Amino acid sequence: MAFPPLVAPAPALPDGERERAARQIRLPEIGEDGQRRLFAARVCVIGAGGLGSPVLLYLASAGIGTICIVDDDVVDTSNLQRQVIFGVDDVGRPKGHVAAERIRSLSPHTTVIRAHERLTAENAGRMLAGYDIVIDGSDTFDTRYAVADACDALGVPLVWGSVLRFDAQATVFWSRPPTGTPVRLRDVFPTAPPPEDVPSCADAGVLGALCGQLGAILAAEAVKLVCGIGDPVVGRMLVIDALSARTREVRLVPASRASDAHHETVTIRSIRPDELEDLGDALLLDVREEHEFLAGSIPGARSLPLGRLRADPTAVEADRRIVVFCQTGPRARAAASVLRAAHPHAEILLLDGSYAAWSRTRDTTGAA
């Protein structure tokens, strides 16, 4: 769905900007009018890490006039594998300071605002007020939900991305779009999972090049919104599986949208392992990796790793109950959300505690 331009054009471009952005201005969809809109835009980026680094570089190169960097961390050696805005000599320096230097070297006319404080639910509204777009590259659920709630209250579009291992997702949440139906983070993911249930990049790993790929997509979405061009990913989620080099999209169906003309959306609920026997011919879906499945699974379960499910959610038929499980729960919750978006009227169940809990009830040893 196309939207009108989010930002009015600046009166004029600064000296040298036409030459610097000449190849972008040559695009008929952007032109000088669009370039002046970009120069007038105010964009706030949450986090200067794996996603924030490429986002900041491409926003600056695009000619965004004002960029705010929210990050209170310092550069660590382990960041350099994916946080491409930093170099070896930057280790130990504040990320926001280094990122600001790089932005100014790419786009001297860009105003850079550094917010060297941790964003919380209490200060998010204050920190994000006055920006046209917020791009979330943070890495904790507390921050993500604080950002989303503040954007919802402000009516600001939230360009949102997530990456882990070889999987990535991108969408735009917007509580007050000029046209179409609002979709918010809490519509799709009402509550955050417990932090201990979700592996971090430090625990599970992440492909550095995928961070760059996703960051470029998020920056492009911001440019499209500012200029009012193309079809932003509002109401749909772009899903990238780097291992298979496949990109799919999933329609987002808010959990709170209970019905349409004929059907009701069925919400996701949890069941205990001892309730499995009462479900009859339900599909048991194991979304762990294949080697985990081969090491031990619930009898009769079907193996479909989360990455493959994200790449093709229609691979699962929704003609019966679906019970989703992984090892301890995080991947199953992600899989259930993907399935709900693809099959809004299916009955999707989460196995409480997943395979680890089921194994304990049978006194067997599951996959590590």
N, C-alpha and C positions, 0 to 999 in steps of 0.2 A: 504494500500500500504506500503510495506516494504521500508526502507531507509538504506543506508550504515551508519556505525557508524559515529556519528558527531564529536567525539573526539578521537585523537590517544592515545594509552595507555601510562601511565607514565612508566619510566624505571623500577620502582620497587615500592612495597608497603612499607610504613613505618613499623617499628617494632610494633608488636601487632595488626596490622590491619587485618591480616588473621584470627586471632582468634576472633576478634570483629565481623567481617563480615562473619564468617564461614558458617552460614546457607544460606546466599545469594550467596556466592561463590559456594556452592554446586549445585546451579541451573545450568544445563548445558548451558542454553542460556546466562548466565553471566560468570561464571567461574572466574579464576584469571585474564584473559585478560580483561573481562568486568569490574572487580573491579578496575583494574589499569586505565581503561578509566574513570570510575567515579571519581577516585582520581585526575585525570588530568583535570577534567571538572571545568569550571567556570560558575556559575549560579547566576543570579541577580533576587531577589524576591522583587517585588514592594508591600510594605505594610506588616506589621506584625500583621494584624488584624484577622478577622474571617477565611479567607482563608489562609493568610500568615502564621498564627501560625502552623496549621498542616503541611503545605508545608515545612516550615523550619525544623520542627522536623523530618519529613520523609526524607528530603534531607540529613540532618546530619546523621541520622541513616543508610542511604544507603551508606554513605562514600564519598559524593561529596567533592572534595578537596578544592574548594574556593566558598564561599557563600557571596554574597553582600546583605545587608538588607537596603532597602530604606524606611525610615519611620521617620517623624519628630514629631510624636505624643508622648504623655505620657499615661501610663496605667490608665484607669478609672474603677471604680467598676463595671459599666455596661458592661465592656468588658469581664468580667470573665465567663459569661454564655456561651461563644463560643470561646474565644481566649485562647486556652488551654495551651499556652506556658507561661502564666502568673499566678501568685498566689496572694492571698490577700495582702501579704507583699510587692508586687511590685507596688501597687497603688501609682500613683504620680511619678514613675520613668520613664525615657525614654524607650520606647518600644524596640528600637534598642539595647540598652545596655543590657536589660534583656534577649532579645532573643539571643544575642551573648553569654551570660553566659550559657544559656541552650544548645546551639549548642556545645559549647566546652565541656560541661559535657557529651554529647552523643558521640561526635567524636573529641577527643583531637587533632587529626592531621589536622582537617579542619581549613583553614585560613578564618577568618570572617572579612569582610569589612563592616563598619557601615557608611552609608550615611545619616547623620541627617540633611537633607534638603529636601524641597518640590520639587518634580520633576515637571518641567514645559515644555512647548513646546520649550522654549529657551535653556534649559540645558539638555534635555532628551538625545540628541545625544551624548553629552560628558559623561553623567553618565552611559550610557548603552554600550558604545564602549568597546570592549575587552572581552565581555562575550559570551559564547557559546549558552546560552539559557536565555531567560527572562520569568519569570512567573509573570503574573499580578494578584495581589489580591487586587488592589486598589478599592476605593468606590466612585470615582467621575468620571463623563464623561470627564472632562477636562484632568484628569490624564490618563485615559484609551486611549484616542485618541492621546495624546502626546506620550505615550509609544508605541502605535501601529505604528504611523508615523515614530518614530525613528527606530523601529525594521525593518520596511519596507525599510528604507533607508540603514540600515546596513546589511540587508539580514539575520538577526538573527531570528530563530524560536521563536514565541511568544506563550507560553502555557497560555491559557486564560480561566478564569472561572467566573461565575456570580451566585449569590445566593440571593434569597429574599423569605421570608415566607417559603413555603414548596417546592419551585421550584429551580432547579439548572441546569446550562448548562456548558459544557466544550468542548473546541476545541483547535486546534493548527493552528494559522495563520502563513503563511510563504510566504514571497514575492519571495524568490529564493530557492525553494527546489531543491535538486539534480535531482529528477525525478518528473513527474506529473505536474499538473497545479497549479500555485500560487493562493492562496486564502488569501485575506487580510481583516482586520476588515472593512475597508471602502468599500470593494467590497460587503459586506453583509449588513452593516449598514453605508451608505454613510456619514451621518451627525448625530451628537449627538442631542437628544431631549432637549428642554429647561429644565434646572435643576428643575424648579418649577413644571414641569409636571411629574416628576418621584419620587415616594416615596422612602425614604431611609429605611434602617433597623430600624432606630429609629422611623420612622413613621409607617411602615407596619409590623415590626417584622421579626424575622428569627429563624428557628429551629437550635439550636447549633449543634446538632449531624449531620445535613446535611452539615454544614460548614466543619466538620471533614471528612465526606465522600467525599465531592468534593475535599478538599485539598489533601487527599490521592491519588485521581485519578490524579490530576495535577502533583504531585510528581512522580507518576508512569509513566506518559507520558514523563517527563523529563528523567527518567532513561532509558526508551525505546529508546529515541532519542540519548542519549549519547552512548549507547551500540549497537545501530542498530538492535534492536530485536522487534518482534511483529509487530503490525499494528497501528501506531499512528493515532490519530483522526484528520488528515489533510484532509480538504475537506468535513468533516461531523461534526455534532454537537451532542454530547451526551446530552440527555435531561432526567432529573431525576425528578420524581414526588414522593416526600417522603410520601405524604398522601396515595397514592394508592400503594406504593412500586413498581412502574413500571419505567423501564428505556427503553427509545427509542433512536433512532438516526435519524437525519434529514440531508439529503444531502444539502450541501451549494452550492448555485448557485449565483455567483457574479452578482450584478445588472448591472455591466458594460459589461457583456458578452451577447451581444445583440441577438445572433442567433446561431442555430445549423443547421443541414442539411435541416430541414423542417420547423422549427418554430422560432418565435421570443419570447424572454422572455418579458413579459408585466410588466412594472414598476408599482409601487404603487403610486396612486395619491389620492388627497383628494377631497371630494365634500361637498357642503353646505347642511344643513338640508332641505332647500327649494327645493333642487334638487332631493330628494328621490322619489317624485311622478312621476318623468320622467323616472325611471329606470325599470319600468315594473315588471318582475318576479324575480328581483334580490333577492338573499338570504341575509337577514338582520341577522347578527351574533352578538349576545350580549355575550361578553366574561367576563362579571362581574360574581361574585359569584351568586349562585342560589337564595339566600335570597334577593339580590339586584334586580334580575330579577323579582321575585314575587312581590316586592314592587312597581314595575312600569317599563314598557319597551315600546319600539316602537311597535305598533300593527303589528302582523305578524312575529315578530322577533323570531329567534331560540336561545335558551340558550345553551351555551357551554363554561363553565368557562375556563379561560386561562390555568390553571393547567391541566385540562383534554385534552385540545387541544394540549398542548405540549406533553403530554403522547401519544397521538394518532392523529397526524395531518391528517391522512387519513380518520378520521371520518367525514370530510367535503368533500362532492363531489364538484368537480370543473367544473361542466358542465354548470354553469351560473355565472353571476357576483356575487361577494361576497362583501357585505358592512360590514365592521367590526367597532364595537363601544364598548366602555366601559362607565365609568362614565364621565371622563374628557379627556382621550386620551392616557395615558402611556401604559395601558394594551392592548389597541387596536393596538398600533404600534408594540408591541412585538408579538401580535397574527398575525398581517399581515406579519411580517418577517418569522414567523414559516410557515404560509400558502404559502408564496412565495417560500420558500425552498422546501416544499413538492409538490407544484403545480407551477412550474416555468412559465407555459404558461397560467395560469388562470388570469382573470381580477379581481384584488383585489383593493377595494376602501376603504379609511378611511373616516369616517364621521367626518368632521371638528368640533371640540368641543365636539364630542361624545354625549352621552345621555343628559348631562347637557345643551348643546346648543340646542338640539332638544326640550327639555322641556321648555326652555325659549321662544322658538318660538310659543309654544302652550299654554303658560301661565299656565303650570301645575307644580307640585312639584315633582321632581325626588327623587330617593333614595339618602340618604346622603352618 
